[in-house]
Amino acid sequence: MKHVKSTDRPPAPISVEGAVNVSKAGLITATDGSPTSAMRLFEVGPGGSTPYHTHDWEHVVYVVEGTGTLRTENGNAGFGPGDSLMTAPNEEHNFVNTGDAPLRFLCIVPLKGDA
């Protein structure tokens, strides 16, 4: 069993091109012994967004707090606390904070997507 407190893994800023005011904490990763998936906590500040990008794995997301829009090549969807979202493999997407407070969401991906 692995037990991790989120307070022990504070988010670190993401310096990827296109990321605006975004940080990420690896809550459960390969270094914890997870054999197939990683769970990360993202924080997007007001006015911030993740880069508009694509990859060959899905994102499974649970929104903890804040409001935002998931932008995809197939349309946009507004979301808030308690919502679950999924982007399909190879679907262009990004997450945009549309509120005045931080947006926090859990994102689960295969280990190959945990960069």
N, C-alpha and C positions, 0 to 999 in steps of 0.2 A: 504494500500500500504506500501511496505517496500523499502527503498532506502539505499543502503550500498556503501560506497566508499572503494575500495580495500585498499587504503592507511590507512584506519582506522583498518584494520585487517591484520597485517603483518604475513607472514608465520612463523610457528614455526617448528623447526627441528623434524623429525620423528625418534623415537628410537625403531622401530620395527626390529626384527632380519631379516637380509637380505637387509634392506634399506641402501643405500650408498649415502650420500650427498643429502638427500631429505628433503624438508620442505613443509608444507601444511597450507593454510589459509582457514578457513570456511567462505565463503562469504555469503551464505544463508543457514541456518540450522533450526532445530526444535526450537531453542531458538528465532528465528526471527518470528515464527508462521507458518513456512512452514508445511503444513499438510502431504505431501507425499514424498518430495524429498529434497536433499541437493546439493548445488553447492559449489565445493571446487576448489581452485587454488593451483596447485602443482608446485613446482620449483625443478628441478633436476640439480645439478651442473655438470660441465664437468667430464666425467668418472663415473658419478653416475647412480644409477638405483633404481627402486622400487623393493620390494621383489617379487620373483617368487611365485605366490600364486593363490588360487581359492576361490570362494564363490558362494552362490546361487542367486546372483543378477548380473545384467549387469552393465558395465561401459559405459557411453556415454561421449565421450571426444572431445574437440575442442582444437587444438594446436594454442597457441597464438604466441609463438616465439621459435626458436631453432629447432634442428633436432634430430631425434631419431629413434629407432626401437621398434616396439611393437612385443615382442616375445610371441608366444602362442604355445600350444601343436599342433596346426594345421598349423604352419608355422610362418614366420616372415614377417613384413611389415615395410618398411622405411616410415617416414613421416616428414612433415615440416609445417611451418606456414600456417594457413588457412585450414588444413586438419581436417576431422572429422573421428573418429574411434569408434568402439563399440566392447567390449568383451562380449560374451554371458555368461549367468549364467553357473557356473561350468566349465568354460574354464580356464585352467591354463594360467597365463600371467604375464608379467611385462613390464615396460617402461624403456628403456635404452637411456641415452643421448649419442649420437654419435658425437656431435659437440664440438667446443671449447668454446662455450658460454652457458649460462644457458638455459635449456629447461623449458618452462612454458606452462602448459595446464590446461584448465578447465575440471573438471570431475563431472558429475552429476550422482547421485546414489539414490536409495530409502533411506529413513531415516534410516532403519535398517543397511545400509551399511556405515553410517557416524560415524565411530569409531575414 
